Every structure is written in structure tokens, then in C-alpha cells.
Amino acid sequence: MHIPDGFVSVPVAGATGLASAAALVIALRRSQAAFGIRRAPVLGLTTAFIFAAQMINFPVAGGTSGHLLGGTLAAVILGSPWAGTLCIATVLIIQAVLFADGGITALGANIFNMAVIGVWVGWGLTHTLQRLFGGSRGRLPLAAGIAAGVSVVVAAVACAIELALSRTAPAGIVLPAMTGTHILIGIGEGLITGGVLTYLARERPDLLPGEQHQFRGWLVPIVSIVLVAGVLSLFASAWPDGLERVAENLGFIHLADKVRVIVPTPLADYSIPGLGTIGTSIAGLVGAAVCFAVAFGIAKVVKPNNA
């Protein structure tokens, strides 16, 4: 769902950029109470894992692929939608600047759709479903999985509205196209979110909020991130993702070639020229490391004064 340069108009890009900037400023302030010495590693590891997981496109149907957005997963693990917003925004900024994944001019729209709408819809629906399910922590993966799937569809609807407002495609066509495609992608999002939370609840409760367990070490999380970013990413589906497929079907894919904001980087498209698949692994590992470092730094900057 990463919007490239050229898909949204200047007014839409400007408005979503301002909204996203305001959301990030508020998130930095409101997240202060959520961070401390113990939670800083969790923010870093969560951000690195979501970056790595987003490299893996899974096939859905009709030659279309999808990948994890991770907004609900981040908010639940970190115990705060504000922290979830910072986590996903960090991933999106690094993807755009270092890997040319998502347009620089569309960065505000991407952050608004995935780091604000996606995170908050997932967080709110998770808690609503938890109450309906009786509040049992054992039902959290189910509630979060359903919420994650719905959040993808809502974020896709927001993206479609932005495309319609930009006159990139008629609303009556792009809205059902984006919704239908992302319902399928949302199923994958829900399964991944529920599966990860089930594992954490059983094996690593120290990584979840509200637990008094001492942080049990870095080895398993780091190995998992390395495997996802450096190995599993090599098996990602080559099919176009949901937005790209819709753009191809509706005939506006060419707009991405009309606006080029060049940010020099040897890691564009998650590759290093001349290194083939090894380059993809290296790019994934570098990206995950940068995500961890930036997020860990954010946690240290906004930590409570008494932490």
C-alpha cells in the first residue's frame, strides 16, 4: 500500500503531510510515559521486525501479493497506539529514504494511512473485541488478528479516497477495487498478527506490556529478525502488491514515472547492484539494523525523566 510519487496531488500530499507531522509530534509527547530503559529494546526490536516482515510479499489471488502492515501488531506489543504510530512511521520513513519504497512526496499520505489510521483502527477494534470476548488475555491474539485485518481494509479505503481526491482515478472505481483487493491481504495480516502474538504470549511474555517479567535477552528476537530480513525475504512473491495491481488494472501505474524525487542510495528496491540475491539479504539486514537504531534512539530521547 506504499503510494509512490505521482499518485497523489500536491494538495492531498500537503494536507496528509501536515496531518502526519502533527500526529508524530503528539505521538512523541504522549509516548513518553510508555518508554523507559526496559521498553526501549522492545520498541527497537518491534520496529526492526516489522521492517523485515514487510519485505515478504505473500501471494493472495489473481497475480496480486500483499505484505504485513504491522500497525495493530506494533500497538499491541508496545501497549500504546502512540508508540505504534512512531514505530510504523519510522519504518515508512526509512523505506522511502533508503530503499525508494514509497514516494518521498507521498510520505505524508503513507504515514497517515498506515501509521495513523492503520494503527488506531487496529488498536481501538482490538480493545472493543477484547471486551466482547470477556477480556481474557488468551483471546488477545484472536481479537488483534481480526482487528489487524480490518485495519488494512480501512487504510486501503483511506488510500483510495486520496487517489480519488487527487483525480488519479474515479472514486466509484478505485474504492471497490482497493477494498476488494485488501480484504484478501487483510486475511494474511490477521493470521500473521495473531500468530506472532500467540508465540509471544507463550514463549516471550517479557516482550509484551503489562508483564513483570525481566527482559530475557536479545538472542531469539535478533535471530528471528535476521532470518526474516536476510533469508525469508528472498522467497517473497514477485507479484505486484495490492495498490500496484489496482494501478495497473485502472491504468494509472504510469503516473509513478512522471514524478521522480531522487534520493541517492545503493539500496533502492532492496538490492545492491551486482550482488543479486546476496544484495537483497544485505539490504534487508541493513534496513533492520537502521530501524532498530532509530527506534531505540527515539525511546531513549522520549523516556520519562525518572526512567
C-alpha positions as CSV (number, residue, x, y, z in Angstrom):
1,M,0.0,0.0,0.0
2,H,3.0,2.3,-0.3
3,I,2.0,5.1,-2.5
4,P,4.7,6.1,-4.9
5,D,5.5,9.6,-6.2
6,G,3.0,10.8,-8.8
7,F,-0.2,9.1,-7.4
8,V,-1.4,11.9,-5.2
9,S,-1.8,15.6,-6.0
10,V,0.1,18.4,-4.3
11,P,-2.9,19.5,-2.1
12,V,-3.5,15.9,-0.9
13,A,0.2,15.3,-0.3
14,G,0.4,18.6,1.6
15,A,-2.7,18.0,3.7
16,T,-1.7,14.4,4.7
17,G,1.8,15.6,5.3
18,L,0.7,18.2,7.8
19,A,-1.7,15.7,9.5
20,S,1.0,13.2,9.8
21,A,3.6,15.7,11.1
22,A,1.1,16.8,13.8
23,A,0.3,13.1,14.7
24,L,4.0,12.4,15.1
25,V,4.6,15.4,17.3
26,I,1.7,14.4,19.6
27,A,2.9,10.8,19.5
28,L,6.4,11.8,20.7
29,R,4.9,13.7,23.6
30,R,2.3,11.1,24.5
31,S,4.7,8.1,24.3
32,Q,6.9,9.5,27.0
33,A,5.2,7.6,29.7
34,A,5.4,4.3,27.8
35,F,9.1,4.2,27.5
36,G,11.9,3.5,29.8
37,I,15.1,1.5,30.0
38,R,13.2,-1.8,29.8
39,R,10.9,-0.8,26.9
40,A,13.5,0.8,24.7
41,P,14.8,-2.5,23.4
42,V,11.2,-3.7,22.7
43,L,10.5,-0.6,20.5
44,G,13.7,-1.2,18.6
45,L,13.1,-4.9,18.1
46,T,9.5,-4.4,17.1
47,T,10.4,-1.8,14.6
48,A,13.2,-3.9,13.1
49,F,10.9,-7.0,12.9
50,I,8.1,-5.1,11.1
51,F,10.5,-3.7,8.6
52,A,11.8,-7.2,8.0
53,A,8.3,-8.7,7.8
54,Q,7.2,-6.0,5.3
55,M,9.9,-7.3,2.9
56,I,8.0,-10.6,2.5
57,N,5.2,-10.3,0.0
58,F,2.8,-13.2,0.1
59,P,0.5,-14.2,-2.8
60,V,-3.2,-13.6,-2.4
61,A,-5.1,-14.1,-5.7
62,G,-5.2,-13.0,-9.3
63,G,-1.5,-12.4,-9.5
64,T,-1.6,-10.0,-6.6
65,S,0.5,-10.1,-3.4
66,G,0.4,-8.4,-0.1
67,H,2.6,-7.9,2.9
68,L,2.3,-7.1,6.6
69,L,1.5,-3.5,7.6
70,G,2.0,-4.2,11.2
71,G,0.2,-1.3,12.8
72,T,-2.0,-3.4,15.1
73,L,0.8,-5.7,16.0
74,A,3.1,-2.8,16.9
75,A,0.4,-1.1,19.0
76,V,-0.4,-4.2,20.9
77,I,3.2,-5.2,21.6
78,L,4.2,-1.7,22.7
79,G,1.0,-1.2,24.7
80,S,0.3,2.2,23.1
81,P,-1.1,3.4,19.8
82,W,1.1,6.4,20.1
83,A,4.2,4.2,20.3
84,G,2.7,2.1,17.4
85,T,2.5,5.2,15.3
86,L,6.1,6.1,15.9
87,C,7.1,2.5,15.1
88,I,5.3,2.3,11.8
89,A,6.3,5.9,10.8
90,T,9.9,5.0,11.4
91,V,9.7,2.0,9.1
92,L,8.0,4.1,6.4
93,I,10.5,6.9,6.5
94,I,13.5,4.5,6.3
95,Q,11.8,2.6,3.5
96,A,11.2,5.8,1.5
97,V,14.6,7.4,2.1
98,L,17.0,4.4,1.9
99,F,15.1,1.9,-0.3
100,A,12.9,4.1,-2.6
101,D,9.9,2.1,-1.3
102,G,7.0,4.6,-1.2
103,G,7.4,8.1,-2.7
104,I,9.1,11.0,-0.8
105,T,6.2,13.3,-1.9
106,A,3.7,10.7,-0.8
107,L,5.4,10.0,2.6
108,G,2.8,12.1,4.5
109,A,0.0,10.1,2.9
110,N,1.7,6.8,3.6
111,I,2.3,7.7,7.3
112,F,-1.3,8.9,7.6
113,N,-2.8,5.7,6.1
114,M,-0.6,3.1,7.8
115,A,0.9,4.7,10.9
116,V,-2.1,6.7,12.0
117,I,-5.3,5.2,10.6
118,G,-4.0,1.7,10.5
119,V,-2.6,1.8,14.0
120,W,-5.5,3.5,15.6
121,V,-8.2,1.4,13.9
122,G,-6.4,-1.7,14.9
123,W,-5.9,-0.6,18.5
124,G,-9.4,0.6,19.0
125,L,-11.0,-2.5,17.5
126,T,-8.7,-4.8,19.4
127,H,-9.9,-3.4,22.7
128,T,-13.5,-3.4,21.6
129,L,-13.3,-7.1,20.6
130,Q,-11.4,-7.9,23.8
131,R,-14.3,-6.6,25.9
132,L,-16.8,-8.6,23.8
133,F,-14.7,-11.7,24.2
134,G,-14.7,-11.3,28.0
135,G,-11.3,-9.6,28.5
136,S,-9.3,-12.8,28.6
137,R,-5.6,-12.3,27.6
138,G,-5.9,-15.7,25.9
139,R,-8.3,-14.1,23.4
140,L,-5.9,-11.2,22.6
141,P,-4.3,-12.9,19.5
142,L,-7.8,-13.5,18.1
143,A,-9.0,-10.0,18.8
144,A,-5.9,-8.4,17.5
145,G,-5.9,-10.7,14.4
146,I,-9.4,-9.7,13.5
147,A,-8.7,-6.0,14.2
148,A,-5.5,-6.1,12.1
149,G,-7.3,-7.5,9.1
150,V,-10.0,-4.8,9.3
151,S,-7.3,-2.1,9.8
152,V,-5.8,-3.0,6.5
153,V,-9.1,-2.5,4.7
154,V,-9.7,0.8,6.4
155,A,-6.2,2.0,5.5
156,A,-6.9,0.9,1.9
157,V,-10.1,2.9,1.8
158,A,-8.2,6.0,3.0
159,C,-5.7,5.5,0.3
160,A,-8.5,5.1,-2.3
161,I,-10.1,8.4,-1.1
162,E,-6.8,10.2,-1.5
163,L,-6.4,8.8,-5.0
164,A,-10.0,9.9,-5.8
165,L,-9.4,13.4,-4.4
166,S,-6.2,13.6,-6.4
167,R,-8.3,12.7,-9.5
168,T,-5.9,9.8,-10.1
169,A,-8.9,7.5,-10.5
170,P,-12.7,7.9,-10.1
171,A,-14.0,7.1,-6.6
172,G,-16.6,4.8,-7.9
173,I,-14.0,2.6,-9.4
174,V,-10.9,2.9,-7.2
175,L,-12.8,2.5,-3.9
176,P,-14.3,-1.0,-4.6
177,A,-11.0,-2.1,-6.3
178,M,-8.9,-1.2,-3.4
179,T,-11.3,-2.6,-0.8
180,G,-11.8,-5.9,-2.6
181,T,-8.1,-6.4,-3.1
182,H,-7.1,-5.5,0.5
183,I,-9.8,-7.7,2.1
184,L,-7.7,-10.6,0.9
185,I,-4.5,-9.0,2.1
186,G,-6.2,-8.3,5.4
187,I,-6.7,-12.0,6.0
188,G,-3.0,-12.5,5.7
189,E,-2.4,-9.6,8.1
190,G,-4.7,-11.1,10.6
191,L,-3.1,-14.5,10.5
192,I,0.4,-13.1,10.9
193,T,-0.6,-10.8,13.7
194,G,-2.5,-13.5,15.6
195,G,0.3,-16.0,15.1
196,V,3.1,-13.6,16.4
197,L,1.1,-12.6,19.5
198,T,0.3,-16.2,20.3
199,Y,4.0,-17.1,20.2
200,L,4.9,-14.0,22.3
201,A,2.3,-14.8,24.9
202,R,3.5,-18.4,25.3
203,E,7.3,-18.0,24.8
204,R,8.3,-14.4,25.4
205,P,5.8,-12.6,27.6
206,D,8.6,-10.3,28.7
207,L,8.2,-8.6,25.3
208,L,4.5,-7.8,26.0
209,P,3.2,-4.8,28.0
210,G,1.7,-5.3,31.5
211,E,4.1,-8.2,32.3
212,Q,6.5,-8.0,35.2
213,H,8.9,-10.5,33.6
214,Q,12.6,-9.4,33.3
215,F,13.8,-8.9,29.7
216,R,15.1,-12.4,28.8
217,G,17.7,-11.4,26.3
218,W,18.3,-10.4,22.7
219,L,19.3,-13.7,21.0
220,V,16.0,-15.1,19.9
221,P,14.5,-11.8,18.7
222,I,17.7,-10.9,16.8
223,V,18.0,-14.3,15.2
224,S,14.3,-14.1,14.2
225,I,14.8,-10.7,12.6
226,V,18.0,-11.8,10.8
227,L,16.2,-14.9,9.4
228,V,13.2,-12.9,8.2
229,A,15.2,-10.0,6.7
230,G,18.2,-12.0,5.4
231,V,16.7,-15.3,4.4
232,L,12.9,-15.4,4.1
233,S,12.8,-12.1,2.2
234,L,14.5,-14.0,-0.7
235,F,11.3,-16.0,-1.1
236,A,8.9,-13.0,-1.3
237,S,6.3,-13.1,-4.1
238,A,7.3,-11.2,-7.2
239,W,3.6,-10.4,-7.9
240,P,2.6,-6.7,-7.6
241,D,1.1,-5.6,-4.3
242,G,-2.5,-4.5,-3.9
243,L,-2.1,-0.8,-4.8
244,E,0.3,-1.6,-7.7
245,R,-2.2,-4.2,-9.1
246,V,-5.1,-1.7,-8.9
247,A,-3.0,0.9,-10.6
248,E,-2.2,-1.5,-13.4
249,N,-5.8,-2.6,-13.8
250,L,-7.1,1.0,-13.8
251,G,-4.4,2.4,-16.0
252,F,-2.6,4.9,-13.8
253,I,0.5,3.0,-13.0
254,H,2.4,5.2,-15.4
255,L,2.0,8.2,-13.2
256,A,4.7,6.9,-10.9
257,D,7.2,7.5,-13.8
258,K,6.2,11.2,-14.2
259,V,7.4,12.4,-10.8
260,R,10.8,11.3,-9.6
261,V,12.2,12.5,-6.4
262,I,15.7,11.1,-6.4
263,V,17.3,10.2,-3.1
264,P,20.7,8.6,-3.9
265,T,21.0,5.2,-2.3
266,P,22.7,2.0,-3.3
267,L,19.8,0.1,-1.6
268,A,16.9,1.1,-3.9
269,D,14.4,-1.7,-4.4
270,Y,16.1,-3.7,-1.6
271,S,19.1,-4.6,-3.7
272,I,22.7,-3.8,-4.3
273,P,23.8,-3.7,-7.9
274,G,25.9,-6.7,-8.9
275,L,25.2,-8.8,-5.8
276,G,22.0,-10.5,-6.8
277,T,20.2,-12.3,-4.0
278,I,23.0,-11.6,-1.6
279,G,22.4,-7.9,-2.1
280,T,18.8,-8.4,-1.1
281,S,19.8,-10.1,2.1
282,I,22.4,-7.4,2.9
283,A,19.8,-4.6,2.2
284,G,17.3,-6.3,4.5
285,L,19.8,-6.7,7.3
286,V,21.0,-3.1,6.9
287,G,17.4,-1.8,6.9
288,A,16.5,-3.8,10.0
289,A,19.6,-2.5,11.8
290,V,18.8,1.1,10.9
291,C,15.2,0.7,12.1
292,F,16.4,-0.7,15.4
293,A,18.9,2.0,15.9
294,V,16.5,4.9,15.1
295,A,13.6,3.4,17.2
296,F,15.9,2.6,20.1
297,G,17.2,6.2,19.9
298,I,13.6,7.6,19.9
299,A,12.8,5.6,23.0
300,K,15.9,7.0,24.8
301,V,15.0,10.5,23.8
302,V,11.4,10.4,24.9
303,K,11.8,8.2,28.0
304,P,10.4,9.6,31.3
305,N,12.8,11.8,33.3
306,N,12.8,9.3,36.2
307,A,13.5,6.3,33.9
